[in-house]
């Protein structure tokens, strides 16, 4: 399960987005610091393919993949605000969702944020960079002392010194390449500017051109980061509707499957994750693994016994299952493949593991 920390300036709509994603009712108000303490929630990953497969199988239970979300208090200028003391929690996350305000409202003052998402992105990236610079500078002094008495620690000390110098120039770590050995030396510091990020532009329902907003923000954030444009207020309202009415609303407004699907896709892309499935009458379920994972590693996501005693896997695509009308009918079509332990799982694979313990 991926863990995502949500950050942003005051009154940008962080908690509104959090509510839309989790279905919770975290307090929101038109003034800063409504979120004074971190709030934790779980967002179910929408998956129409899984729902259809579960219906075909008559599954007693359908289990979606999920994201763990942490809504942090807002950051202020110069790293201030209530979130400053909680940045350690953010370092525990697998990814960061940065909310940027692009909406105007007489009822919700812009305060520190303003309504220019590009300006906010640049300022917040600098805040995260400065937070890392402080951590690396402290570690650099200690690493230098350790390296002076232990030659084996000199490469790590050199990498930390290089990173500290890079950060001191106001540059995030992701703005240059680091070797795997260097990244390993940074690991226990959990640098914020090496974490995958999703930049969420919160706009009016009928606001500026979303494609233009997307392009403008993507131009200033690190390469590889995902950018999504949403109306958090609309999504929060949609989250309170039953699924049929919600789908009708999204369809009528041309929003596809809504903000959660877009943010989840952005998070998956940022973390290089994919989904695979198991289906059957008892349960149909989506599982998450890193892109490039072997089928044996994927088996371990289901249960450690399956990885330990792995023999082979039966594999089809979820599209094959849906086209055939279910798992048993799919087997009769002859499209099923037998794969060994080194097979690399693909997005949308349906897998049955044969094992012996």
N, C-alpha and C positions, 0 to 999 in steps of 0.2 A: 504494500500500500504506500503510495507516494504521499509525502508530507509537504504541504505548501503553506508558507507564511505570507500573510497579506499585509502590505505596508502602504503608506501614502501620507500626504499632508492632511491637516484638518479639513473637514467638510468636503471631501472629494467623493464620498459615497462608498467607503470601504465596507461599513457595516450593512449598508443596503445590498451591496453585492454579496456579502457573506450570507445574508438572509435568503437571497434568491438562490444561492448555490446549495444551501443546507436545509432550507425549509424551516429554519429556526426563526425566532423573533427577537434577535439582539436589538437593544434599544437604539433608535436613531432620533436625532433632533437637529434643528437648524442652528446649532452652535457647536464650537469645538469641544473636544474631549468627552463626547458622549461615551466613547469606549475608553474607560480609565484603566482597565485590566485586560489582559489577553483573554480571548474567548475561543473555545475549541468547538469544532463541529465536523461532521462527516458529510461529504457530498457524494451522492450516488451518480455514477457515470451513466448517462443515458445511452442506451444501445438498442436500437430498433431491431437489429438482426437477432440479438439474443431473445428479445420478447417474442418475436415471431417463431423462432426455433422452439422456445419453451412451450408456446401454444400448440405447435405441431406435435410435440412429444407428449403433451398432456402432463407436463411437469408439475409435481406437487409444490415445487419451490423454484423460483427464479432469482438468482443471486447476481446482482450487478457488481462490477468493479467499483471501488470507492477511492476518494481522495480525502485525506485528513487535512483540515484547514485550521489555521491559527490566525485569528483576526487580532492584530496588535494595535495598541493605542497609536494615535497619529504622531508623526515626526514633526518637529518644528524646525525653524531655521537654525543652522549651526548644530544640527544633531540634537536640538532640544526637544521639548515635548515629552509626554509620558512614555513614548516608545523607546527613548534613548536607553533607559535602564533595562529594557527587555531585548536588546539586540542579541544577547547571548542565546535567547530562545530561538531567534531567527537563524542563528548559526546551526541549530539542530535540524533545520528543515532541509529537505531534498531540493526544493526550488522556492523561488520568491515570486509572488504576484504583486506587482507595483501598480496601484490604482492612480490614474491621472484624470484630473477634472477638465472636461471640455464643455460643460453645460453652464448656463446662466440661470440664476433664480433670485428674485427679489426676497424670497423667504429664507434662502440659505446663503449667508455671506461667504464670499470667497476666501477672506482672511489671508493666511500665509500662502495658500495654494495659487490663487489666481485662476484664470480659465484657459491659460495657454498650456496645453499638454506637453509641448516640446520643451518649454522653459522648465516645467516641473520635472520632466524626465532628466534633463541635464542636471538640475539641482539635486535630485534624489540620487542619481548615480554618483555625484560628487560626495554626498553624505555617506553613502556606503563605502566609497573609496577612502574617505578620511577615517571612518571607523576601522577599516582594515589596516590603514597606515599606522594607527596607534597601536594595534595589536602586534604588527610585524616589527615595529621599532622596538617595542619592549622585548620581543623574542630575539631580535638581532643581537642585542647586547649580551643576552645570556648565551646564545649560540656561539658568539665569538669567544667567550670565556671557555666554553666547553671544548671548542675546536683547538684552542691553544694548548690544551693538555691531552687531546685525543685526536690523532691524525685522521681516524676513520670518520670523524664528524665534520671534517672540513668541507666536503662537498655540500652537505646540508646547510652549513653555515653560509657558504657562498651563495646558495640559492635563496636563502632567507634575506641576505644582504641585498641581492639583486632585486628581489620583490619589494623590499622596503624602499629602495631607491626609486623604483618604478612608481610605487604608490605615492611617494612624497612629491612627485610631479603632478599629482592629481589625476593619474591615469589608473583605471580599473585593471585588475590582473588579466581579465579576458581580452584586453586590447593588445596583447602580445602572446606568442606561443611559449609554452613551458613543457619541458620533457616530462615523461611519466615519473622519472626519479625525482625531479624538482617538485612536482605535484604531491608526491608521496611525502616529501619533507614538509609540505604545507598542511597536510591532512588534519593534524590534531588542532590546528588553528581554525579550521572550517571557514576559510575566507569567504565573505559575502560576495565579493566581486568575481569569484569563480563559480558561484552557483548559477545554474540555469535560471533564467527569468522570463516571466510572461508580463508584458506591459499592457494593462487593461485601460483603454481610453473610455471613460464614462461620459457619454454624450446625451444631449436632448433626444427625445423620441423623434423629432423632426429637425434635428440639428444639422451641422455641417456635413458635407460629403464624407461618408465613412472611409471611402477609398483614399481620399486626400489626407484625412487624419492618420490613417494607417501608414501611408507613405512618409508623412512628415515625421512621425515618431520613430519609425523603423530606420530612418536616416541618421538618428542621433544615438540610438542604443547599440550595444555591442552586437557584432555579427552573430547570427545564430539564435538570438533571442526572438521569442514569438511576440507578436503584437495583435491584440484583438480589440475591436470597437463594439461597445455594447451600451444599452440604456439600462443601468442598474435598477432605476425606479420602475421601469416597465417590467423588467424581469422579476422583481420582487412581487409585483402585483400578479404576474402570470403564475408564479410559484404557488399562490393561494388557490388557484383554480384546479378543478379536476382535470385529469389528463386529456379528455376529449375537448373540453373548452379551451385548454391551454394550446393544444395543437391547432385548433381553429383560429385562435388569436394570432399565433405565430404565422400561420399560413396567410391570414388576411393582411398582415403587416409585412409579409415577405421576409420573415426572420428565420426561416428554416426551422431548426430544432431548438433555437434559443441560445442564451448566453452560456449556460453550463456546457453545452456540447462544444461551443467554440473555445471556451476557456480550457476545457478538458483536452481538446485536440491540441491546443497550444502547449499545455503542460506536458502531454505525452511526447510531442515533438521536441520540446526543450530537454526533456529527460531521456529521450531516445527510447521510449517504451512502446510496446505493442500489446494487443490483447489476443489471447487464444481461448478456446471454449471446450467445455465438456457438456454433453447434452444427454438427457435420458428422462424416464418417467418420474424418478425420484427428485432430480434436480437438474436444471440447466444453469450453467454458471460461466461467467467471464473471469479470466485470470490475467494478471499483468506480469510481463517479464521484460527484461531489457532486450532491445533489438540486437540480434546476433546470438541470442541464447540457444544452446543446444536443446534438443527435445528431452534429453536426460535431465538437464537443469530445470526445464519446464515441469517435468514429472515431479521434481522435488518441491515445486510450488504447491502441487496438489497434496502430496504427502511424502515425508522423508523415506518411507518404505518403498515407494514407487521409484525413487531415484536410486536407492541402494540396490534394489533387486531388478533393475530395468533389464528387459529382454529386447523388446521392440515396441514400436508404436504404430497404430493404425491411424492414418491421417487423411482427411478430406478438407475442403474449404467450407466455411459456413454458407457460402453461396450455393455450393453443391447440395448441402442439406436442405436449404430452403427451396431450391429448384425441384428436388426430388420429392419433397413432402415429408421429410423426416429421416432419422438416422438409418433405420432398417431399410427403407426404400433406397437410400443412397448406396448402401452396401450392394444392393442388387444391380445397380447400374454399372458396376465395374470400375468406378473412378477411384476407389479407395487404394491408397498406397501403403506399403509396409516400409517403415523407415527405421534405421539403426540409431545408435546413441549419438552419433555425430551430426545427425540431421539438424539444420538450422531452422528454428520455428519461424513461420511467416505470419504476418498480421492476418487474423481471421481464420487460422487453422482450427479445426475441430479434431481433438486428439483422444484416443483411447490407448492407455498404456498397458502393455502386457508385462507382468513382472513375476518374480519368484523370490521369496524371502525364507 
